[in-house]
Amino acid sequence: MTKFVLIAALGAIASVSAAGPPAVLLGKAGNYAILSKAGISTVPTSVITGDIGVSPIDSMAITGFSLAEDPPNNASATSSQVTGNVYAANYAMTTPADLTVTIGDMEIAYTDAAGEKGTPDHMNLNDGDLGPNCTRLGPGLYKFASSVKIPTDCNISGNSTDTWIFQMSGDLTMAANKRVTLHGGALASNIFWQVAGFVEVDVGAHMEGILLVKTAAHFRTGSSLNGRILAQTIVTLQSSTVTQPTQPDSGRLLAQTADILV
């Protein structure tokens, strides 16, 4: 019955077109602005909109946030730098078990993004130098057998149902004071950067999208992100701003669910 309800719902949005590969499903990791297995630090203060969490490491690995555990259950903590809750594996109630599932979902999402095997729309574009190609990056699967650098301002263009996956075998680096800008209704929640190495967003730079990072993520002084940092080692911030993104278009999500059920 659920299948037919979804198909009927899809008929109502048949006029919505979507380009690009299937979106990466984040599971419970999609509830976090920043998630790390090894720690989150900030020097000096940063501004985070959304929940942050660490596991399996404990709250001692969240540094620079002046955490205050949230009574009466102490299942989370608060920080003046975080508009949201702070979670760690040593907190009370169901938090440790929930974080175990959440970290597992993050790892699955990374593997899914890295394993997207559709025919790449762009293979090794300019050997990983997006500078000459950043006039307008359309939806699609971008695959790089190398590191990727963003040395200039970069524009990503598409509508709210389009998706982008950037797969890379190395690092992702962004030059100081450069910006990724979205056009045409494109959403950061539909842009996935699968990075086998580390991410470094330099001083004053602005990034867009979901960062699925095998190792570390470093945001230098005054840098910012509209998206999520989901890292399998450490996250370091230097007076950075991280804002969780607007959610994907509901029509695209219904289409994905119907594909699974059919």
N, C-alpha and C positions, 0 to 999 in steps of 0.2 A: 504493500500500500504506500509506504514511504516513497518508493521509487516513482510511482505514478503521480503522487502529489508534486514531487520535485520536477518531473517532466512537464506537468501542467504549468507549474510556476515558470519554468524556462520558456514555455510558449509565450507567456506574457511579456518576456523581455527579449524576444527573438530579434528585435531590431537593434539590440546592443551587439556591436562587433568587438572582438578582442584579437589582438595580434601578440605574437611572442610565445615562448614555451609555457608549459603549466607552471603556475606559481609554486614556490616551495612552501610546504605546510610546516609551520613552526611549532604546532602543538602548544604546550604550556609555556614554552620559551617565548612565545609571542605576547606574553603578559608583561615582559620586562623591557625596560629601556636599556639596561646594562646587565649582563649575566656573565659570570666568570667562574672558572674552576680554581683559579690560583690567587685571586685578589683584585681589589679595585682601590686605587690611590688617587688623591688629588692634592696638589700643591701649586698655588694656594687654592682658595675656594672655587668651586664650580657650581653650575646651575643645572640640575637634572629634573626633567619632567617625566615621571613614570617610576615604576618600581626598579630597584636594583637588588642583586643577590649574588651570593657566592656559595659554592658547594663543590666538592666535599670539604673544602677548607672552612675554617670557622670565622667568626666576626673579627678576630684579631687581624685578619688580612684586609679588612676595609679600613683604610687609614686616611686621615685628613678630614673626616666627615663629622667628628664630634658626636658620635652616636649616643642616643638615649633609648634604652629599651622601653617598650611600650607596655605598661601594666594594663590589666592585672595578669594577663597570661604570658607576657614576654615571648609571644610568638613572632614578633618583629621588632624593629627599632625605627626611630625617626631621626631626621637630620634637617637642619635649617637649609641645607643645600639641595634637598631632595623633596620635590612635590610628589609624594608617593610614599611607599613603605620600603624598608630595608630588611632583607632576609638573609639569614646565614644558617649553616648546617648545625650550629650548636644552639639555636633558639628552640623554644618549647613547643608544645602541642604537636600539630601535624607538620610543622615547617620542615624538619629534616626529610621526612618521607616525600613531601610535596616537591622539595628541591631535587631529590634523587630522580623523580620522574621528569622534572623540568630539564635537568642537565641531560638526561637521556634523550629527550625530545630535541634539544639543541644539537646533540651529536648526530642524531638521525637526519635533521634538517641539513647539516653540513654535508653528510654523505650523499643525501639526495641531490643537493645542488651540484656537488662534484661529479655525481654519476649521471646527470642529465645527458642522455646519449642521442638526442635528436641531432639532425644534421645542422652544424653550426651555421648561422647566418653570416658570421664573420670569424675567420680562423687566423689567429696571430696578426690581427690588424696592426699594420705598421710596426711589427715586432714589439708590441706592447707599449708603444709611445702614443698615448691618446691625444697629444697636443695637436697634430695636424688634422685629426678626425673628429674633434669635439664641437664642430659647428652645430650639428644636430644628430645625436645618436638615437636611431629609431629602435622600436622594440625588437627583441630577438635574443638568440643565444650567441654570446661572444666567448670564444675559447682561445686561451693563450698558453702556450708551452713555455712560459717565461714569467718574469715579474712584469707588472704594469705600472706606468707612471702617468700622472696627470700634471703636466708642467704648465698648463694654461687654463683659463676659464673653460668650462665644459658644459654643454647644453644637452639635455636628454628630452626628447620630444615624443609625445604619444598621448593617448587618451586615458581615462581613469580605469579602463579594463585591460590595458596593454601590460605586458610584463617584459622584464629584462633579467637575464642571468649572465653575469660576468664570471667565468671560470678561469682561474690562473694557478699555475704550478709554483709560482714564487710569491713575491711580496707585492703590496699595493702602497704606493707612495704618492702623496699630493703636495705640490709646492706651496710655499708660503703665500698667503693673501690671494689665493685663487678660489673660485667658486664652481660648484656643480649647481646648475639651475634647471628647474623642471619647466616644461612648456606644454601647452595643449591639454592640460588636465592630468598629466602623468602624476602618479602617486609614489612617494618614497617607499610605501609599504609593498609595492609591486616590483621593486628593484633590488636584486640580490647580488652581493659581491662575495663570491666564494674564494677565499684566499688561503692557499696552502702554507704561506709564510706568515709574515706580520703585516700589520697596517700601520702607516705613519701619516698623520694629517698634520702638516706643518703649521707654523705660527699664523694665526689669523685666517686660515683656510676654512671653507664651508663645504661639507659633504652631505650627500643625500643617499638614503637607502639602508638596507639591512646588511650589516657586516657579519658574515659567517666566517670566523677567523680560526684557523687551526692553531696558531700560536698567539702572539701578543697583539694588542692594539694600543697605540700611543697617540694621544691628542695633545699637541703642543699649545703654547700660551695663546689664549684668545681664539682657538679653533672651535668649530661647532659642527653638529650633526643633527639633521632631521632624519631620524631612523632609529636603529637599534644596534648596539654592540653586543654580539654573542660570541664570546672568545673562550677558547679552550685553555688558555693560560692567563696572563695578567692583562689588566687594563690600567693604563696610567693617563691621568688627566692633569692639565696645567691650566687652571682658570678657564675651563672649557664649558660649553653649553651643549647638552644632549637632550633632545626633545623627541619623545616617542611619536610615531607618525599617525596620520589619519588612516583608518582601516581601509582595506581594499573594497572595491565596488561589490555590492552584494550579488549582483548578477553573475560576476565572474566566479564567486565562491559557490553559488548554486550550480553553475556549470561543472565545476570541479567535482562537487559532491555527486552529481548525477553520473559523471563518468565513472566514479568509483563503484556506484551501485549497479550500473548497467551490466 
